[in-house]
Each structure stands twice: as C-alpha cells, then as structure tokens.
Amino acid sequence: MGKLFSAHGAARWLSFFAGWVILGRIGAIDLAAGLVISALATVLSLHLLPTVGPNRLNPRAMLAYAARFFAGSLRAGWDVAWRVAARPPRVNPGVLEVPCAVPQGLARDAFRALASLQPGTLPLTGQGPELQVHCLDITAPVAAALDADATAFLAMADTPRHG
C-alpha cells in the first residue's frame, strides 16, 4: 500500500481518476466512487505492472517514437489505400518471419500491440529473435521498417537490443 503514495503511484492514480472523470458523470457520488476505484486500480496496477525504475524513461525518445508512429501510420494508410484502390489491386499478402530486436516478455508484447496499429502489417507471434508478421505486400521492406520501429521503441526505455 506504500507504493500508492509514491510519485509513480500518484501519477497512476491521477491517470485512472482522470479517465474516470472523462468517461463518467461529475456528481458528488460519482467522484467519490472514482476516488476509491482509482485507488484500487492503482494498487492492482502497481502489483501487476511494477514501475520501471528511476530515470529509465526517456521523454525525448518517447516524443520521437510518437512522431515516428503517427507519420508512419499516415504513410502506411495512404499506401494501403493506394494498393487496394489500384486496378488490379497491388497486393501480395503473406506471412514473413523477420528479426525482432525487442526482447520477449512484456516489452515484446507492447511493441507488437503498437506495431499492429500500423496499416498493412500485423505482428503475430514469434519465439526467440524472430517475429511472424502478416503483411499486405511481402515484397515491401517490412523487416527494415520493423527494425527501425524496434530501435525507436527500445530507445524510449533505454532497453538493450535482443540478440
């Protein structure tokens, strides 16, 4: 329970409470319930997903990753629309095994979740250094793009590359 009153705990609690206020009504009973439920959610999240450690997150790298993500999403969305709208459609779908520098575990799962939001590719599973990726065009430079994304992702938490 002591972690709830730490800086990380306070930040998580505030995030949960802000989400509660945004999604709900703002009556006295609603806010009181939000205070309690946010505290319980914070305790549970601190137990299930411990804090990263002091000064490990790199805000500059997080902004760079966010900019890269949104720019890549726009480019990929345009590319998918162009490929599908062309007559005949310019698609060559398939599953590729590509090297992935993100270590297995929570980091790999988070990377796969973020990479799945990019149009045209869908990271599936993978053991070891390989990751299976379903892509709209197997001749596209999927491995190079995924490696660049993995490097930017790992820079956010100063995590070493896998393998």
N, C-alpha and C positions, 0 to 999 in steps of 0.2 A: 504494500500500500504506500510505502515511502516514495516509490518511483512516481506515483501520481503527482507529488508535489515538487518534482524536479522540473527543470526547464523543458526537457523533452516531453514529460507528462503534461505540463501546462499547455504546450503547443498542440499536442494531440487532443487534449480536452477541448481547447478552443476551436480546433478544426471540426471536431464532432459536434460541438454545440452550434457552431455557425451553420453546419449542414442541417441540423435540426431546425433552426430558425428559418432557414431558406425554404425548407420543404414543408413546414407546418404553419399553423396559425400562431399569433403572438399574444395569446391571452395569458393571464397570470398562472393558471393551472398548466397550460402548455409549456410555459417557460420553466416552471418548477419541475415538471416531468423531464424536460430536456436537460436540466442541470444534473439530475440523478442518472438518467440513462446515458448521458455523455460521459459521466464519471465511470460508470460501469463499463462502457465500451472502451474507455481509455485504459482501465485496469486490465481488461481482457486483451487489448491490443499490445500493451506493454509486455504481457506474459507470452503471447503467441509470436509477436514480432518485436524482439528487443531492439533497442536503439543501436545505431551504427557505431557510435563512439565519438569522442570529441574531435571536432575539426576534420572529420573524414569527408564530409560532403563538400564538393567544390561548386559554389554558386555560379561562377563564370562558365564552367563546363556544363552545368545544368541549363543555362541560358543558350549556350552554343548547341546543345543537343536539341532543345526545344525548337530553335530556329531551323536546324537541320531537318528535324522531323516534319515541321509544317511545310517547309519548302519542298522536301521530298514527297510529301503527301500530295501537294498540288501538282508537281511534275508527274508523279505516278498516276494520279487521277486523270490528268489530261492524256497521258499515254494510253491508259486503258480505254478511255472514250474513243480515242483515235483508232486504236486497233479494232475495237468492236464495231465501230461505225463504218469502217472501210468495207468495200465490196470487192472481192470476198473478204471476210474478216481476217485480219492478220494476227492470228493466234496460233500458238503451238504449245498447248498446255502439257504439263508433266510434272513429275516429282524429281528433284535433284538432291543429291547429298553434297552439302557444302561444308567446309570447315567453319567452326564457330569458336571464337576466342573467349566467349563468356563461359566461366566455369559452371558446371552443373550445380543444381540446387535452386535456391530462391532467386539468385541473380539471373540464371538462365531462364527461369520461368517468367520473370519480369521482362526480360529482353524479348522473349517470344511473344508475350502479350502486347508489348509496344510495337514490335515488328509486324504483328498480324493486322495492325490498323492501317498499314500501308497498302494501297490498292495494287493488285497484280501479283502479290506474293502472300503465302500463308505458311509460316513456320509450323511444322508438325511436331515430330518427336526426334530424338537423337540421343544416342549414347556416346560418351567419350567426346572427342573433338568434332564429331560430325553432327550435322543438323539436317534433317529432311525438310525441304521447302517445296510446297506446291506453288508453281508459278504459271502465269498466263502464257509466257513465252520462254521455253527452255534455252533458246539461243541468246537471250538477253544476258548482260553481265551481272547476274544475280549474286554470285559469290563475291565479287568485288564490292558491290553495294552493301551486302550484308556485313562484310568485314569492316568497311568504313563505319557503318552504323554501330557495330560492336565496339570498335575503338572509341567512338564518341560516347557510347553508353558506359563503358568501363572508366572513362575519364571523370565521370560525374562523382564517383566514389573513390577515385584513386585506386581501383582494383587492378591487380596484375592480370595479364592475359593468360588464358588457359593453354597448356601445352607448350 
